[in-house]
């Protein structure tokens, strides 16, 4: 609530208080019947009416009336200003969630042009800064471009976020740079990796082995953190417009579903949580729902909103349980 609104409300409250006090005073000090008094004391009528004192409640009423008038004037002027602003503001365009609209393409900015090494340097510096100044409810996102371009404004507000995603990242690449945030103290770590492995032709066995090592490393380095292994998302298959969509022919979504089943087993074996996002993003054919994607591979704001909702449900601070240091692998 802004200062102007507070002032208006305060004025009305004071005025109402004074009005009540005034009314009570008015009823308490009602002018006596002069006819009765004259019978008891005939000399009272000789008293000049100009000598009567103005009652205290009368001053209260004058003041409150003035305050009420001022409050009403302020409200009228504010309403008029709001009406004028809305009438003059014709440049605003409604937000469209049409999946065919180019406006859903994320504004990547100059950071999109950074190479892999530059990204590594940036993420290393950001992790170092967070480690130097620990934050409550710290949550780390580790993954590829899907993680990297998660809009900060769509991340749940009840925690602090450190995004450690790199565009084009693979499970082997992520495994090598987990040490960047060794000195941080996250409450939650969210891992999503694997789609770029499939695009590059990495075998399932190697992907799963890297996933095991990633989770094992995080468990050892962050024994007090809650770790979530997230499923690999589907792609758009034939409906995709991504420039490398031909590679989807060698990685059907049935293969991704089978990989996700193995990831769930790894999560269970390692004692971490498995977050199956696949059903939220797939249609009745098992492909990426076009309304959630910009090109059949990357997500649009609607897709990130779905992801955000899942994170809100599964990463509430009250639901986070600590993992014992005594657990062995």
C-alpha positions in Angstrom: 0.0 0.0 0.0 1.5 3.3 -1.0 1.9 6.5 1.2 -1.1 8.3 -0.4 -3.5 5.4 0.3 -2.2 5.2 3.9 -2.8 8.9 4.4 -6.3 8.7 3.1 -7.2 5.7 5.2 -5.6 7.3 8.3 -7.6 10.5 7.7 -10.8 8.6 7.4 -10.0 6.7 10.6 -9.2 9.8 12.5 -12.3 11.5 11.2 -14.5 8.6 12.2 -13.0 8.6 15.7 -13.6 12.3 16.1 -17.1 11.9 14.8 -17.9 9.2 17.4 -16.4 11.3 20.2 -18.2 14.4 19.0 -21.5 12.6 18.9 -21.0 11.2 22.4 -20.1 14.7 23.7 -23.1 16.1 21.9 -25.4 13.7 23.6 -23.7 14.2 27.0 -23.9 18.0 26.9 -27.4 18.5 25.5 -28.7 22.1 25.9 -31.1 22.2 29.0 -34.7 23.4 28.6 -34.6 27.1 29.5 -38.3 27.0 30.3 -37.8 24.6 33.2 -34.8 26.5 34.4 -36.7 29.8 34.4 -39.3 28.3 36.7 -36.7 27.4 39.2 -34.6 30.5 38.8 -36.3 33.5 37.1 -33.0 35.4 36.9 -31.6 33.0 34.4 -33.4 34.6 31.5 -31.5 37.8 32.2 -28.3 36.1 31.1 -27.2 37.2 27.6 -27.1 34.4 25.0 -23.8 35.8 23.7 -22.2 34.7 26.9 -22.7 31.0 26.3 -19.5 29.0 25.7 -19.1 27.2 22.4 -19.1 23.4 23.4 -16.0 21.3 22.9 -17.8 18.8 20.8 -18.5 21.5 18.3 -14.8 22.0 17.6 -14.5 18.2 17.1 -17.3 18.3 14.6 -15.7 21.2 12.7 -12.3 19.4 12.5 -13.7 16.1 11.5 -15.8 17.6 8.8 -12.7 19.3 7.4 -10.8 16.1 7.4 -13.6 14.2 5.8 -13.9 16.8 3.0 -10.1 16.6 2.4 -10.2 12.8 2.2 -13.1 12.9 -0.3 -11.2 15.4 -2.5 -8.1 13.2 -2.5 -10.1 10.1 -3.4 -11.8 12.0 -6.3 -8.6 13.3 -7.7 -6.9 9.9 -7.4 -9.8 8.2 -9.2 -9.8 10.8 -11.9 -6.0 10.4 -12.4 -6.3 6.6 -12.7 -9.1 7.0 -15.2 -7.1 9.4 -17.3 -4.0 7.1 -17.2 -6.0 4.1 -18.4 -7.6 6.1 -21.2 -4.3 7.5 -22.4 -2.4 4.2 -22.2 -3.2 2.7 -25.6 0.2 1.3 -26.3 -0.1 -1.8 -24.1 -0.6 -5.1 -25.9 -2.2 -8.1 -24.3 0.1 -11.0 -23.5 -0.5 -13.8 -25.9 0.3 -17.5 -25.2 -0.3 -18.6 -28.8 2.3 -21.3 -29.3 2.8 -20.1 -32.9 3.9 -16.6 -31.7 7.6 -15.7 -31.9 7.2 -13.7 -28.7 7.6 -16.9 -26.8 11.2 -17.3 -27.8 13.3 -16.5 -24.8 15.3 -13.3 -24.9 18.7 -14.9 -24.6 20.8 -11.7 -24.9 24.6 -11.6 -25.3 25.2 -14.5 -22.9 23.7 -16.8 -25.5 26.9 -16.2 -27.6 29.3 -17.4 -24.9 31.3 -20.5 -25.6 31.5 -23.5 -23.3 34.7 -22.3 -21.6 33.3 -18.9 -21.0 30.2 -20.4 -19.4 32.4 -22.6 -17.2 34.3 -19.5 -16.0 31.0 -17.6 -15.2 29.4 -20.5 -13.3 32.6 -21.1 -11.3 32.7 -17.4 -10.3 29.0 -17.4 -9.4 29.3 -20.6 -7.2 32.4 -19.0 -5.5 30.4 -15.9 -4.7 27.6 -17.9 -3.2 30.0 -20.0 -1.1 31.6 -16.9 0.3 28.2 -15.6 1.4 26.0 -18.5 2.4 22.2 -18.1 1.8 19.3 -19.7 3.4 17.1 -22.1 1.4 19.8 -22.3 -1.3 18.7 -24.4 -4.3 21.1 -25.4 -7.1 20.0 -26.2 -10.6 22.4 -28.4 -12.5 21.9 -29.3 -16.1 21.9 -28.1 -19.8 20.2 -25.3 -21.7 16.8 -26.3 -20.3 18.1 -25.5 -16.9 20.2 -22.5 -18.1 17.3 -20.6 -19.6 14.9 -21.1 -16.7 13.5 -17.6 -16.3 14.5 -16.2 -12.9 11.1 -14.6 -12.5 9.4 -18.0 -12.8 11.5 -19.7 -10.1 9.7 -20.2 -6.8 10.2 -17.2 -4.7 10.6 -18.9 -1.3 14.2 -19.8 -1.8 17.6 -18.6 -3.2 18.7 -20.0 -6.5 22.1 -20.8 -8.1 21.8 -21.8 -11.7 24.6 -24.1 -12.9 23.3 -24.9 -16.3 25.2 -24.7 -19.6 23.8 -24.9 -23.1 24.7 -28.1 -24.9 25.9 -29.8 -21.6 26.2 -33.6 -21.4 26.2 -35.9 -18.5 30.0 -36.3 -18.8 30.5 -32.6 -18.9 28.3 -32.0 -15.9 30.1 -34.7 -13.9 33.5 -32.9 -14.5 32.3 -29.5 -13.2 30.3 -30.5 -10.1 33.2 -29.4 -8.0 32.5 -25.8 -8.9 29.9 -25.6 -6.1 31.6 -28.0 -3.6 31.9 -25.2 -1.0 28.3 -24.1 -1.2 25.7 -25.3 1.3 22.6 -26.0 -0.7 19.4 -27.3 0.9 18.3 -28.8 -2.4 20.1 -29.8 -5.6 18.1 -30.4 -8.8 19.7 -32.4 -11.6 18.4 -32.7 -15.2 20.8 -34.0 -17.8 20.8 -36.5 -20.7 19.0 -35.0 -23.7 22.2 -33.8 -25.3 23.9 -37.2 -24.8 21.1 -38.7 -26.9 21.4 -36.1 -29.6 25.2 -36.8 -29.8 24.7 -40.5 -30.0 25.9 -41.5 -26.6 24.9 -45.0 -25.6 22.3 -45.5 -22.9 24.8 -47.5 -20.7 27.2 -44.6 -20.7 24.5 -42.0 -19.9 23.2 -44.1 -17.0 26.8 -44.6 -15.6 27.4 -40.9 -15.7 24.2 -40.3 -13.9 25.2 -42.7 -11.2 28.5 -41.0 -10.7 26.8 -37.5 -10.6 24.4 -38.6 -7.9 27.1 -40.4 -6.0 29.4 -37.4 -6.1 26.7 -35.0 -4.9 25.7 -37.3 -2.1 29.3 -37.4 -0.8 30.0 -33.7 -1.2 26.6 -32.5 0.1 25.4 -35.1 2.6 23.0 -32.7 4.2 21.3 -31.7 0.9 18.1 -33.0 -0.6 18.9 -34.2 -4.1 16.4 -34.5 -6.9 17.1 -36.5 -10.1 14.7 -35.2 -12.7 13.6 -37.2 -15.7 14.6 -36.4 -19.2 11.9 -34.5 -21.1 10.3 -35.7 -24.3 11.0 -34.0 -27.7 8.6 -32.9 -30.4 9.4 -35.7 -32.8 8.0 -35.0 -36.3 6.3 -31.8 -35.2 9.6 -30.2 -33.9 11.1 -27.2 -35.7 14.5 -27.4 -34.0 17.3 -27.2 -36.5 18.7 -30.6 -35.5 15.4 -32.4 -35.4 16.6 -35.1 -37.8 18.6 -36.5 -34.9 15.4 -37.2 -33.1 14.9 -40.2 -35.5 17.6 -42.0 -33.6 16.3 -41.2 -30.2 12.5 -41.9 -30.2 10.6 -40.9 -27.1 10.1 -44.6 -26.2 13.9 -44.7 -25.7 13.7 -41.6 -23.3 10.9 -43.3 -21.4 13.0 -46.4 -20.9 15.9 -44.3 -19.8 13.7 -42.5 -17.3 12.7 -45.9 -15.8 16.4 -46.6 -15.2 16.9 -43.1 -13.8 14.2 -43.8 -11.3 16.0 -47.0 -10.2 19.2 -45.1 -9.8 17.5 -42.5 -7.6 16.0 -45.3 -5.5 19.4 -47.1 -5.2 21.2 -43.9 -4.3 18.7 -42.8 -1.8 17.6 -39.6 -3.5 14.4 -38.3 -4.9 13.2 -38.9 -8.4 11.1 -36.2 -10.0 9.2 -37.6 -13.1 8.4 -34.5 -15.2 7.9 -36.5 -18.4 4.1 -37.0 -18.1 3.6 -33.3 -17.5 5.1 -32.4 -20.9 4.0 -35.3 -23.1 0.9 -35.6 -25.2 -1.1 -38.8 -25.9 1.7 -39.9 -28.4 4.4 -39.5 -25.8 5.9 -36.4 -27.6 6.5 -33.0 -26.3 3.3 -31.0 -26.1 3.8 -28.1 -28.6 2.1 -25.6 -26.3 5.0 -26.0 -23.9 7.9 -25.7 -26.4 9.4 -23.2 -28.7 10.9 -25.7 -31.2 10.1 -29.2 -29.9 13.2 -29.3 -27.7 13.4 -26.1 -25.6 10.7 -24.7 -23.3 8.6 -21.6 -23.6 7.2 -19.6 -20.7 4.2 -22.0 -20.4 6.6 -25.0 -20.2 8.7 -23.3 -17.5 5.5 -22.5 -15.6 4.6 -26.2 -15.5 8.1 -27.0 -14.3 7.9 -24.3 -11.7 4.7 -25.8 -10.4 6.3 -29.2 -10.0 9.2 -27.6 -8.1 6.8 -25.7 -5.8 5.1 -28.9 -4.9 8.1 -31.1 -4.4 10.6 -28.6 -2.9 8.6 -26.9 -0.2 10.9 -26.1 2.7 8.6 -27.9 5.1 8.9 -31.1 3.0 12.7 -31.1 2.8 14.2 -34.0 4.9 17.9 -34.3 5.6 19.9 -37.2 4.4 22.0 -38.9 7.1 25.8 -38.7 6.9 26.0 -42.3 8.0 24.5 -43.6 4.8 26.9 -45.4 2.6 26.9 -46.1 -1.2 
